[in-house]
Amino acid sequence: MLALGARWVPILGAEPETGMGYQVATVHLEDGRVFDRVVIVGGAITSIRGESRIPFDETEIRRIVVTHDKPD
């Protein structure tokens, strides 16, 4: 799990939930990598489709876009 800091509160708070208590987003990193179907619960990234762990830290995140693309 990766807790997100206060920087992301207004961005995530402005978007509706994908489901009860969670959002699904795409995360864009500073180095150009993009991760789809990122599950965010209570201000923390809890999982990423196809990844066994979170392969980045918060300082690497450039942008988070809530997409509501539910994981399979």
Helices and strands as residue ranges (DSSP letters): E 2-3, G 6-8, H 9-13, E 22-29, E 34-41, E 44-48, G 58-60, E 61-66
